[in-house]
């Protein structure tokens, strides 16, 4: 992935902003609001420089889920969507990679309705530090979600509509416990590039290879370490997992071409594999035996998790990949690429991918399977999250669309909730969707 921060900043200005049409929308909106009535202003909560949340009941009555007052603007939602599709700049490391695979992509029916809108929380501001890294939202229950907001890790409880700061890295952070290998001096002003939260463990990865570990049930930081002192040290991804024996581990994928495994029972660095190119993401199979490796190369790798030896190369993508995920049954997995596609692979035949799924306007930067294996969600860099029906061979999908950069997506462990972090200067928020259930069996009891 790109590690020149100057280049990052320049591209972020191009990719993140809604460009001229967004400026026009905001200017038009502010002009109208300044001349509007107090009742109109109060309705959207602008008196205290904030926007009101949107509930499912309000959305059913016709309110925009993000609270955008289209009826007051000089542009319709449909026209603005078309403008975004035409003007959004997809970042590519390999030129024209995003236009070469259209004929090979699976044609899906966009008729799915698996998750319905519940709430848009405007008081929760999800942010992104690096434009290519979008794994900054994690749900630990159907009501509890953790996300990055500038220099803070925030916990949001959707049931109580309450947020609290779990970790602040703007100043000095040091471990409160002593463990072998832990950097007791800690870190100062860590720039968090990636995040992972599972059960009771939170791991934040930084631009300089920092790893900060915290238990959610007690104060302070339990462990700090640095993966490498290489100049190209960005922590691109972290995955927390449980071994067959019940021990908690995590893997860190870094820009120095390394993947490292850490044992959080012993607080030790247990394994280290090196690859020919920067590793942007890695995913461990449910049985713990296989590791998917994707990064700054068109081809991904499937390797043995014990020794890092390559089992097979994954051919087909046309650009660099930044996302991967295993289906819970452990036979298939998915990879997401800057060529605007997600490929589904079957370990029984890796000569070619079994399906190619295409996004609308940009790279596939985040992929999640629901814990029951029924659905797969993939997120583009902005505006679109796609939920596919895995049970029906990805033939049908639900397309969730909104406006803003996506900081991350996460199913709750019980699959009841889907959270989407939206980063936008005006409409940044946390979107919550709930799984639709078929309770028709209850009708027979009436």
ZAMARGU-4260 file (C-alpha; in steps of 0.2 Angstrom, whole numbers, plus 5000, padded with zeros to 4 digits):
<rodrens>
0) 5000/5000/5000 | 5005/5018/4998 | 5016/5024/5012 | 5021/5041/5007 | 5010/5052/5018
5) 5011/5067/5006 | 5004/5056/4992 | 4991/5050/5004 | 4985/5067/5008 | 4984/5073/4990
10) 4974/5058/4985 | 4963/5059/5001 | 4958/5076/4996 | 4953/5069/4979 | 4944/5054/4985
15) 4936/5059/5001 | 4928/5075/4997 | 4912/5075/4987 | 4920/5088/4976 | 4912/5103/4968
20) 4894/5096/4969 | 4896/5093/4988 | 4902/5111/4990 | 4887/5117/4980 | 4875/5107/4990
25) 4882/5113/5007 | 4882/5131/5001 | 4865/5130/4995 | 4859/5121/5011 | 4867/5134/5022
30) 4860/5149/5012 | 4843/5141/5013 | 4845/5137/5032 | 4850/5155/5036 | 4834/5161/5029
35) 4823/5147/5035 | 4811/5147/5050 | 4817/5142/5068 | 4805/5127/5067 | 4814/5121/5051
40) 4831/5123/5059 | 4825/5115/5075 | 4819/5100/5066 | 4836/5095/5060 | 4845/5101/5076
45) 4856/5115/5068 | 4855/5127/5082 | 4869/5118/5092 | 4879/5115/5077 | 4874/5096/5076
50) 4862/5086/5066 | 4848/5075/5073 | 4849/5056/5072 | 4837/5047/5060 | 4826/5033/5067
55) 4818/5019/5057 | 4801/5027/5060 | 4807/5043/5053 | 4814/5034/5038 | 4798/5025/5035
60) 4789/5042/5034 | 4801/5048/5020 | 4815/5056/5029 | 4833/5053/5022 | 4842/5041/5032
65) 4857/5053/5033 | 4846/5068/5037 | 4850/5076/5020 | 4836/5088/5017 | 4835/5085/4998
70) 4818/5094/4996 | 4827/5110/5001 | 4841/5108/4989 | 4843/5113/4971 | 4849/5095/4967
75) 4839/5079/4969 | 4846/5063/4977 | 4845/5054/4960 | 4855/5067/4951 | 4868/5068/4965
80) 4870/5049/4964 | 4873/5050/4946 | 4885/5064/4948 | 4895/5054/4961 | 4895/5038/4950
85) 4902/5049/4936 | 4915/5059/4946 | 4921/5048/4960 | 4940/5044/4957 | 4944/5026/4961
90) 4962/5024/4967 | 4972/5012/4956 | 4990/5006/4958 | 4989/4998/4941 | 4981/5009/4928
95) 4964/5005/4921 | 4962/4990/4932 | 4945/4994/4936 | 4938/4994/4919 | 4945/4977/4912
100) 4934/4964/4921 | 4916/4970/4918 | 4912/4955/4906 | 4918/4942/4918 | 4908/4948/4933
105) 4893/4939/4940 | 4876/4947/4935 | 4867/4948/4952 | 4849/4952/4956 | 4848/4967/4967
110) 4832/4962/4975 | 4838/4956/4992 | 4831/4964/5008 | 4840/4955/5022 | 4844/4970/5033
115) 4833/4985/5036 | 4838/5002/5042 | 4837/5005/5061 | 4846/5021/5065 | 4858/5034/5060
120) 4869/5040/5074 | 4875/5058/5070 | 4884/5060/5087 | 4896/5046/5082 | 4909/5053/5071
125) 4919/5038/5062 | 4935/5044/5054 | 4949/5037/5043 | 4967/5040/5044 | 4974/5031/5028
130) 4963/5031/5012 | 4966/5013/5008 | 4963/5005/5025 | 4945/5003/5030 | 4944/4991/5045
135) 4940/5003/5059 | 4922/4997/5064 | 4920/4982/5075 | 4904/4975/5083 | 4905/4964/5099
140) 4886/4962/5101 | 4870/4968/5092 | 4871/4984/5103 | 4890/4987/5106 | 4902/4993/5092
145) 4919/5001/5093 | 4926/5013/5080 | 4940/5026/5078 | 4936/5044/5079 | 4951/5055/5077
150) 4963/5050/5091 | 4950/5040/5101 | 4943/5023/5101 | 4925/5025/5104 | 4912/5013/5111
155) 4894/5016/5106 | 4880/5007/5114 | 4865/5008/5102 | 4852/5002/5115 | 4856/5016/5127
160) 4862/5029/5113 | 4877/5031/5123 | 4896/5034/5118 | 4911/5033/5129 | 4930/5034/5125
165) 4939/5018/5127 | 4957/5023/5122 | 4965/5040/5118 | 4981/5039/5109 | 4983/5058/5106
170) 4996/5059/5120 | 5007/5046/5129 | 5001/5028/5130 | 5010/5015/5140 | 5006/4998/5147
175) 5000/4997/5165 | 5005/4979/5166 | 5023/4971/5164 | 5025/4957/5152 | 5040/4951/5143
180) 5043/4959/5126 | 5031/4974/5130 | 5038/4991/5127 | 5035/4999/5144 | 5040/5016/5138
185) 5024/5015/5127 | 5021/5027/5112 | 5016/5046/5110 | 5004/5052/5097 | 5000/5036/5089
190) 4992/5037/5072 | 4980/5022/5072 | 4979/5015/5054 | 4969/4999/5058 | 4959/4992/5072
195) 4952/4975/5078 | 4940/4971/5093 | 4934/4954/5097 | 4926/4948/5113 | 4936/4957/5127
200) 4952/4961/5117 | 4955/4977/5107 | 4971/4979/5096 | 4975/4996/5088 | 4989/4996/5074
205) 4999/5012/5070 | 5008/5020/5056 | 5025/5016/5063 | 5022/4998/5067 | 5014/5001/5084
210) 5003/4988/5092 | 4993/4993/5107 | 4982/4980/5116 | 4969/4983/5129 | 4957/4972/5139
215) 4939/4980/5138 | 4935/4975/5156 | 4948/4984/5165 | 4957/5001/5164 | 4974/5004/5156
220) 4983/4996/5142 | 4990/4978/5144 | 5003/4977/5131 | 5013/4988/5118 | 5025/4982/5105
225) 5032/4988/5089 | 5032/4975/5074 | 5047/4983/5065 | 5058/4999/5065 | 5058/4998/5046
230) 5054/5015/5038 | 5040/5007/5029 | 5031/5000/5044 | 5013/5004/5043 | 5001/4991/5051
235) 4989/4987/5038 | 4977/4975/5046 | 4975/4965/5063 | 4965/4949/5065 | 4960/4942/5082
240) 4957/4924/5083 | 4955/4909/5096 | 4966/4894/5094 | 4959/4876/5095 | 4965/4876/5113
245) 4956/4892/5117 | 4971/4904/5118 | 4968/4921/5111 | 4980/4926/5097 | 4981/4940/5084
250) 4990/4942/5067 | 4997/4959/5061 | 5000/4962/5043 | 5012/4976/5039 | 5019/4986/5025
255) 5037/4979/5028 | 5031/4963/5019 | 5028/4954/5036 | 5014/4944/5045 | 5017/4942/5063
260) 5007/4931/5076 | 5006/4936/5094 | 5000/4925/5108 | 4990/4935/5120 | 4990/4922/5134
265) 5009/4923/5135 | 5011/4940/5128 | 5024/4934/5116 | 5028/4936/5097 | 5025/4918/5092
270) 5028/4918/5072 | 5034/4929/5059 | 5032/4926/5040 | 5040/4937/5026 | 5033/4939/5009
275) 5039/4947/4993 | 5028/4962/4994 | 5019/4973/5007 | 5005/4963/5015 | 4989/4973/5016
280) 4978/4960/5024 | 4978/4942/5030 | 4964/4930/5036 | 4966/4914/5045 | 4954/4899/5041
285) 4942/4894/5054 | 4952/4878/5058 | 4968/4888/5059 | 4977/4879/5046 | 4977/4891/5031
290) 4981/4909/5029 | 4976/4920/5015 | 4988/4934/5011 | 4984/4949/4999 | 4994/4964/4996
295) 5004/4975/4984 | 5003/4962/4970 | 4990/4956/4958 | 4991/4938/4964 | 4986/4933/4982
300) 4993/4918/4991 | 4986/4904/5001 | 4999/4898/5014 | 5001/4886/5028 | 4999/4895/5044
305) 5012/4884/5053 | 5027/4888/5042 | 5021/4901/5030 | 5025/4890/5015 | 5015/4894/4999
310) 5001/4881/4995 | 4994/4890/4980 | 4994/4907/4971 | 4978/4916/4968 | 4977/4922/4950
315) 4964/4934/4943 | 4964/4951/4951 | 4972/4965/4941 | 4977/4977/4955 | 4983/4977/4973
320) 4971/4969/4986 | 4966/4976/5003 | 4953/4964/5010 | 4950/4945/5013 | 4938/4935/5023
325) 4934/4916/5026 | 4917/4909/5026 | 4914/4901/5043 | 4913/4883/5035 | 4931/4885/5030
330) 4930/4879/5012 | 4928/4896/5003 | 4935/4913/5005 | 4934/4930/4997 | 4947/4943/4992
335) 4944/4962/4988 | 4954/4972/4976 | 4956/4989/4969 | 4950/4983/4952 | 4933/4985/4959
340) 4930/4967/4962 | 4928/4954/4975 | 4933/4936/4970 | 4926/4920/4979 | 4938/4906/4980
345) 4936/4887/4984 | 4951/4878/4992 | 4946/4862/4982 | 4950/4871/4966 | 4961/4886/4966
350) 4965/4887/4948 | 4952/4900/4946 | 4939/4910/4957 | 4922/4903/4958 | 4914/4920/4956
355) 4918/4938/4953 | 4907/4951/4961 | 4908/4969/4955 | 4906/4986/4965 | 4899/5002/4958
360) 4912/5015/4959 | 4928/5009/4968 | 4939/4997/4976 | 4933/4983/4988 | 4941/4988/5004
365) 4932/4978/5017 | 4924/4961/5017 | 4914/4952/5031 | 4904/4936/5032 | 4890/4934/5045
370) 4894/4921/5058 | 4881/4909/5052 | 4888/4910/5034 | 4872/4916/5026 | 4878/4933/5021
375) 4893/4941/5014 | 4895/4960/5015 | 4908/4970/5005 | 4911/4988/5006 | 4917/5000/4993
380) 4928/5015/4998 | 4912/5026/4998 | 4893/5026/4996 | 4890/5007/4994 | 4889/4992/5004
385) 4883/4976/4996 | 4876/4961/5005 | 4876/4944/4996 | 4865/4929/4999 | 4879/4916/5000
390) 4866/4902/5002 | 4860/4905/4985 | 4878/4906/4977 | 4879/4925/4977 | 4865/4926/4964
395) 4856/4940/4974 | 4861/4955/4984 | 4855/4969/4994 | 4863/4986/4990 | 4864/4999/5003
400) 4868/5016/4997 | 4871/5033/5005 | 4884/5047/5003 | 4901/5047/5012 | 4918/5037/5014
405) 4916/5020/5023 | 4928/5018/5038 | 4922/5000/5041 | 4908/4987/5041 | 4904/4974/5055
410) 4891/4961/5058 | 4887/4958/5076 | 4892/4941/5082 | 4874/4935/5082 | 4871/4942/5065
415) 4857/4953/5071 | 4865/4970/5067 | 4876/4977/5053 | 4885/4993/5057 | 4893/5005/5044
420) 4905/5019/5048 | 4903/5034/5037 | 4916/5048/5036 | 4910/5064/5029 | 4914/5082/5034
425) 4895/5086/5036 | 4886/5069/5036 | 4898/5058/5046 | 4889/5045/5057 | 4887/5027/5061
430) 4873/5018/5052 | 4864/5003/5060 | 4854/4990/5051 | 4845/4975/5058 | 4842/4958/5051
435) 4825/4955/5044 | 4817/4939/5052 | 4804/4928/5045 | 4792/4925/5059 | 4778/4918/5048
440) 4777/4902/5059 | 4769/4913/5072 | 4754/4916/5061 | 4749/4898/5063 | 4747/4901/5082
445) 4735/4915/5079
</rodrens>
